Amino acid sequence: MTSTSVHTFAPPAISARGLSKTFGSGETTVHALRNLDLDIERGRITAIMGRSGSGKSTLLQMLAGLDRPTSGSVRLGGDDITGLGDDELTRLRRTRMGFVFQAFNLLPALDARENIELPFRLAGRQIDLNTRGWIEQLIERLGLGPRLTHRPSELSGGQQQRVAIARALATHPDVVFADEPTGALDSATSTDVLDLLAALAREEGQTVVLVTHDDDAARRAERVVRLEDGRIEDDVLNPVAVGTQVRR
Amino acid sequence: MTAWALRELRRSAGRYAASVAVVAVVTTFAVLLITAIGAFTGAARAQGADVGTAKAVLEVVGGVFLGIAVTVAVIVVSNTFSTIAAGRIKDIAVLRLIGATGKQVRRTALVDGTAVGVVGAVTGIGAGLGLGAIGVKLMRSWAHLTVSFPWSVQLVVVPFGGALVATVLAAIVGVREVSGVSPSEAARSLPEGRPVSNAVRRRRIAAGVVLGGLGLALLVCGVLVGYAMPPLGLMVAFFGGLLTSIGVVLAAPVILPPLVSLVARLAPRAAAPRLAAANLRHDAVRTSRTVLAVMIGVTVLTMFQVAGNMAVMSFRSYTRPVQDMEQVQQAIRGMLVAVDVLTSFSVVVAAIGLASTLAISVLQRRRELGTLRAVGFTGSQARSMLLTESLLVAGTGAVGGVVLGSLFGWVGAVSAYGKYADRTLQLPWLFVLAVAAGALVLGVVASLAPGRRASRVPPAVALMDI
């Protein structure tokens, strides 16, 4: 178990300063983010909540380097990623970030195992013995053993999302971004998937940014940041999750 | 339904550009062919020759090559229609949900098919008449031949009607797979997910295997019969070749993907090429159709190349006078040039088909490409994935075409010349090299635009709602 106190003096996993993003110009200008400051601490699950149109998806795109802010900066573990070129950003996503999407987004042409190992293949990296062990552990914890040779089309939604979680965690990234990970699942499956994601994250001290509008999902987070109209409206430590997990 | 079809047509007009080009190329070919035959027989008749038989022979030969080009065009166009229909599967599901029958959905393909057919045919007829008039003028001023432009109503009506019928047919074949989709089935599949069915396909494959087997048996019979009665052997072999070809076309989704995998072993073991191979395997139907389009042209070229060279060798083995030999060689070389020119139209159609299939697949794989970009695929990796897909299709088509063409050519020559035949396979390495180079150029050129598009898909696409 990794404790968060170890990282007290290390820089936050992600820090955003003066982040703004506008779309369009003139009368049709949309201010998706307005001068927003946010630090994401290491080893925690941080939920970002808000209604649709509140700016939470835009914020996720900025934090993950999927899009450039109009102004302001984003640092990943102290490194400014705002000015990086496309290839550098891509390499950063490949090695230091993991993604879990609402629509699962597994590659239909690859089977479950190939999907999990995709980030290593993209980097042209051999999977070393340690990593191999970690991947096998993930497969077992997520109950994917009997499904490894199945294509995404042969898996249920919950199974697909568990493959996606394994893919996101396999590289031990600095941050895992989960965008409405239960948006396409029924409630029982949602609970399973969220429990697994939260448990794995806690055990590994994995930093997770969970974007959701689902209160049930946010309950698993140690901290809940609420956005409205492109600003932080509310920022609270979750008493239940913090009580049991962080202030050990 | 028609209103919906018309609106969808306007929205996806750009995606049909390649199909229009294909129809135009084949229609141009048809007009030029009719013009050339008319001009030639007209000139001969003016000199008092009896042209009845010559005209019939020219029409049959021209008709065969036109038929090959039309077949390739139908395969290419139906591929485009089925990929576009697969992209509309969500809308089709909604239509089915509110009560549209499969037949009604299929009928909307008529709108698209007619539009593509009319635009392509008009363009092609215009181009064909223009080129034909220029050709006749050149023959008059340069070669001083007394030819006139053989104007007739048929010159417009026949190609137009043919183009329209073939395009509409291709459209209906293309949409058939999607139109039967049940509303719930369609709602479950993602926009990129092509429906892979079912009993119909299995039956087609069975028919393909049966026909192909029968064809191969007839090819063997042709060789055996040809040994005793040479010309009859060629007849038997001809039908054997025809049946084998139909069998290959029908069973292509089963035969060709493994062949692609085999060719894919030549690709480097990096991420992008391996993904390319997996994509092609995954989308077996689309892949096999695109490979087939390339393969048909290469088969025809190889078949005549092999048969021609074997004819030369067979004559050499029993004709003594050297002058005769040279004449034979000259005649066969002339025939091969004519074959190359006539087949080039099919090859152009296949090239357009490959480029457009790749382009449409990029549009429909946006989420997939966005996901790859998000989890660490660079823009240039995306481009090289598309390049590998293109090269694998062109390369597999070339390999398959050379193999099948060699078989047909060898059987043809052996069954035609019987015991006088020289039985060694004559496959000039220069020809093989030329086919390989052609496939390479085709693969690279076809992937340029789609590859650039693929590399520009923003990773944020992966975050879009379903």
Interface residues (C-beta under 8 A of the other chain):
Chain A: S57 L60 Q61 A64 L66 D67 D86 D87 T90 R91 R93 R94 T95 G98 F99 F101 Q102 A103 N105 L107 P108 A109 L110 E114 L118 P119 R121 L122 A123 G124 R151 S153 R167 D179 G183 A184
Chain B: L190 E192 G193 A270 A271 R274 L275 A278 N279 R281 H282 D283 R367 E368 G370 T371 L372 R373 A374 V375 G376 F377 T378 G379 S380 Q381 P458 P459 A460 A462 L463 M464 D465 I466
